[in-house]
Amino acid sequence: MVKDLDRAIDFYTKVLGLSLVKRWENNYAQVRAPGVVIGLHPSDETFANRDGLSIGFGVDDIDAAKKLLGENGVAYESHEGKSGRLLSFRDPDGTPLYFLQSRVGRW
C-alpha cells in the first residue's frame, strides 16, 4: 500500500532501478527486479509502518548501492553482520528496505 503511486513508482524505478511492468491508471502498478514483481496499491488512508515487513535486495557491490542511495538523498544505516554488509533504509511510505552484500554468495 502506498500513499502516492507516482512517488512510489519514481522511487522504485528511478532510485532503485527496478522496471515498471505495467500501470493501471491510478489503481495499481507493478515493478520488477530480477526474480520478483512488487505490486503497488494506492491507499487514501494514513497508515503506520507494517510491523514485521521488510524487503531485501541482494547486491554484488554494497559500495555501489551506498552511492546510489546517497546520490538520491535516501537516508540509510550501514551494518556489518554474520550474513554480510547491509544498508537499511525506507521507501517514501516508511516501508523498511535493505540492500545486502552476502558473505556466503549470491541470493
C-alpha atoms as one frame of an Amber mdcrd trajectory, in Angstrom:
protein
   0.000   0.000   0.000   1.379   3.403  -0.965   0.178   6.914  -0.253   1.281
   8.359  -3.611   1.507   5.995  -6.595   3.579   8.381  -8.736   6.102   8.929
  -5.939   6.323   5.190  -5.247   6.858   4.344  -8.933   9.564   7.013  -9.212
  11.325   5.660  -6.117  11.310   2.020  -7.206  12.221   2.720 -10.838  14.471
   5.784 -10.718  16.183   5.307  -7.356  16.337   1.507  -7.069  16.471   0.774
 -10.803  13.524  -1.636 -10.959  11.478  -1.843 -14.168   7.892  -0.698 -14.426
   5.957  -3.727 -15.684   2.594  -2.050 -16.071   0.474   0.675 -14.560  -3.286
   0.561 -14.450  -4.014   4.309 -14.241  -4.079   5.271 -10.549  -5.410   1.896
  -9.432  -2.356  -0.355  -9.347   1.184  -0.747 -10.681   3.804  -3.477 -10.834
   7.573  -3.046 -10.710  10.089  -5.814 -11.354  13.515  -6.738 -10.061  15.242
  -9.931 -11.157  13.129 -12.770  -9.802  10.425 -10.679  -8.139   7.469  -8.474
  -9.015   6.201  -5.951  -6.466   2.629  -4.712  -6.555   1.989  -1.102  -5.561
  -1.526  -0.381  -4.335  -2.603   3.206  -3.629  -4.286   3.908  -0.316  -6.141
   7.034   0.780  -5.727   6.035   4.412  -2.943   7.211   6.658  -1.248   4.068
   7.800   1.548   3.222  10.161   4.534   1.137   9.192   3.661  -2.527   8.869
   5.361  -4.427  11.690   7.399  -7.400  10.562   7.653  -6.351   6.913  10.887
  -5.562   5.160  12.048  -6.154   1.642  15.646  -7.082   0.876  17.611  -6.780
  -2.335  20.771  -8.836  -2.806  23.612  -6.827  -4.368  27.095  -7.704  -5.585
  28.601  -4.318  -4.642  27.368  -2.665  -1.439  29.514   0.408  -2.118  27.700
   0.999  -5.419  24.367   0.622  -3.580  25.546   3.127  -0.944  26.481   5.580
  -3.708  23.064   5.111  -5.363  21.220   5.896  -2.129  23.454   8.872  -1.345
  23.082  10.388  -4.802  19.310  10.179  -4.449  19.154  11.665  -0.951  17.933
   8.448   0.682  18.959   8.194   4.357  20.412   4.805   5.287  22.214   2.971
   8.053  25.171   0.700   7.417  25.565  -2.587   9.301  28.080  -5.434   9.322
  26.764  -8.806  10.352  27.288 -12.534  10.052  25.311 -12.583   6.820  27.230
  -9.731   5.213  27.233  -5.976   4.713  23.807  -4.374   4.963  22.304  -0.976
   4.180  18.898  -0.410   5.734  16.648   2.396   4.509  12.977   3.176   3.922
  10.829   3.886   0.897   8.741   7.088   0.763   5.945   5.435   2.784   8.275
   4.185   5.522   8.475   0.538   4.427  11.741  -0.945   5.704  14.058  -1.980
   2.857  17.640  -3.171   2.738  20.488  -3.991   0.403  22.643  -6.970   1.414
  26.017  -7.959   0.044  26.121 -11.531   1.310  29.220 -13.132   2.797  28.025
 -16.541   1.611  27.418 -15.833  -2.059  24.593 -14.637  -4.248  20.930 -14.853
  -3.269
